[in-house]
Amino acid sequence: MKIAMGSDHAGFKLKGEIKRYLEENNYEIIDCGTDSEERCDYPDFGHKVGKTVSSKEADFGIVICGSGIGISIACNKVKGIRAALCSEPLSAKLSRNHNNCNVLAMGARLIGLDMAKEIVHTFLNSDFEGGRHIGRVNKIEEDI
């Protein structure tokens, strides 16, 4: 499975830790940047991950900034992306089960490494339930 990852400067360290964790568990990583803690703009990396996932170059995406809010908003601007900001495993599970989310967003200043690993594991190991949720996801995808 291929995972596109991106962060701004605030999420750089956590992105590196999660990248190592995923590689140790046999995931292929497409690193969309940033490559340092030098101040940068999160939309650049949110858009890059979103485009990588929407083009099917990656199966899922993970984006990280200080709060997770800005980078998730940036990701959601890309057509076909459903990014969910998750701070604990249950929201990660439900984002996959009910919303068929394809990008996970996290806030590096809000959660620790162990919690981030649990969230990532849950997100990547949960499936879309379909059923009554299909119509709702289709409505999300509609242009308005």
C-alpha distance (Angstrom), angle and dihedral (degrees) to the residues before:
residue distance angle dihedral
M1 . . .
K2 3.79 . .
I3 3.79 121.0 .
A4 3.82 123.2 -168.5
M5 3.80 111.7 -148.5
G6 3.77 131.2 -168.4
S7 3.77 139.3 165.1
D8 3.73 143.7 164.6
H9 3.81 123.6 -123.0
A10 3.82 92.6 -78.0
G11 3.79 92.0 55.0
F12 3.80 97.4 39.6
K13 3.82 97.7 100.8
L14 3.81 95.1 44.7
K15 3.80 90.3 46.5
G16 3.80 89.1 55.8
E17 3.80 92.7 49.9
I18 3.81 93.0 47.8
K19 3.80 90.6 45.3
R20 3.83 89.9 55.6
Y21 3.80 91.1 46.1
L22 3.81 91.6 52.1
E23 3.80 94.4 45.1
E24 3.82 89.3 51.4
N25 3.81 86.4 55.3
N26 3.82 93.3 51.6
Y27 3.80 99.9 -102.1
E28 3.79 118.2 142.6
I29 3.81 111.8 -128.9
I30 3.78 128.5 -150.3
D31 3.80 104.0 -163.4
C32 3.80 109.0 -151.2
G33 3.81 93.6 -178.3
T34 2.96 164.7 -141.1
D35 3.78 100.4 179.5
S36 3.80 101.3 -166.3
E37 3.79 145.7 19.4
E38 3.80 90.5 -98.7
R39 3.81 110.0 127.4
C40 3.81 112.2 -91.6
D41 3.80 140.9 155.3
Y42 3.83 117.6 -88.0
P43 3.85 95.3 -150.2
D44 3.81 89.9 68.0
F45 3.80 91.4 60.1
G46 3.80 96.3 36.8
H47 3.79 90.0 54.3
K48 3.81 91.8 46.2
V49 3.82 93.2 52.4
G50 3.80 91.0 44.0
K51 3.79 92.5 52.6
T52 3.80 91.5 46.4
V53 3.81 91.3 53.9
S54 3.81 96.1 40.2
S55 3.82 90.7 52.3
K56 3.83 89.3 52.4
E57 3.81 92.8 -118.8
A58 3.81 85.1 124.8
D59 3.79 131.4 29.9
F60 3.81 94.6 -140.5
G61 3.77 140.2 -1.1
I62 3.79 135.3 -136.4
V63 3.80 120.4 -161.8
I64 3.79 128.5 -176.3
C65 3.79 133.9 -172.6
G66 3.79 131.9 151.2
S67 3.81 96.0 -74.5
G68 3.81 99.9 7.2
I69 3.79 89.4 -127.7
G70 3.80 102.5 100.1
I71 3.78 96.6 42.4
S72 3.83 91.6 48.2
I73 3.81 90.2 52.3
A74 3.82 89.9 49.8
C75 3.81 91.5 49.9
N76 3.78 92.2 49.7
K77 3.81 90.2 58.3
V78 3.82 88.4 71.3
K79 3.82 112.5 90.1
G80 3.77 111.5 -110.5
I81 3.79 95.7 21.8
R82 3.77 123.1 121.3
A83 3.79 106.1 -177.2
A84 3.79 120.2 -177.0
L85 3.79 125.9 -162.5
C86 3.80 106.3 -138.6
S87 3.79 128.3 -175.5
E88 3.80 98.0 173.9
P89 3.83 137.1 23.8
L90 3.82 98.9 -100.1
S91 3.80 93.6 61.5
A92 3.82 88.7 47.6
K93 3.82 90.6 52.6
L94 3.80 93.7 46.5
S95 3.81 92.5 46.1
R96 3.81 87.9 60.6
N97 3.84 97.8 36.4
H98 3.81 97.5 47.5
N99 3.81 107.2 19.1
N100 3.81 103.2 30.3
C101 3.82 88.3 -132.4
N102 3.77 115.1 -168.3
V103 3.82 99.7 -170.5
L104 3.79 127.2 54.0
A105 3.82 118.1 -153.9
M106 3.80 124.5 -163.9
G107 3.79 136.8 179.2
A108 3.80 113.1 -126.8
R109 3.81 92.2 -161.5
L110 3.81 92.1 52.4
I111 3.80 106.6 46.3
G112 3.79 135.9 38.9
L113 3.78 129.4 -125.8
D114 3.81 96.8 -97.6
M115 3.80 92.2 51.4
A116 3.82 90.7 45.6
K117 3.81 90.4 53.8
E118 3.82 91.1 50.6
I119 3.80 91.1 49.2
V120 3.81 92.5 48.8
H121 3.80 92.7 46.8
T122 3.80 92.0 49.6
F123 3.82 93.7 46.2
L124 3.80 94.0 49.8
N125 3.81 93.7 44.6
S126 3.80 98.4 47.9
D127 3.79 124.4 89.2
F128 3.78 135.7 -149.1
E129 3.80 109.6 -99.3
G130 3.81 95.1 -151.7
G131 3.80 112.6 -167.5
R132 3.79 113.6 93.1
H133 3.81 89.7 4.6
I134 3.83 95.7 63.7
G135 3.80 94.5 76.5
R136 3.78 91.7 48.3
V137 3.79 93.4 50.4
N138 3.81 89.0 48.0
K139 3.81 89.3 53.7
I140 3.81 89.8 51.9
E141 3.80 89.0 54.3
E142 3.81 94.5 51.5
D143 3.79 118.7 106.2
I144 3.80 110.2 -119.1
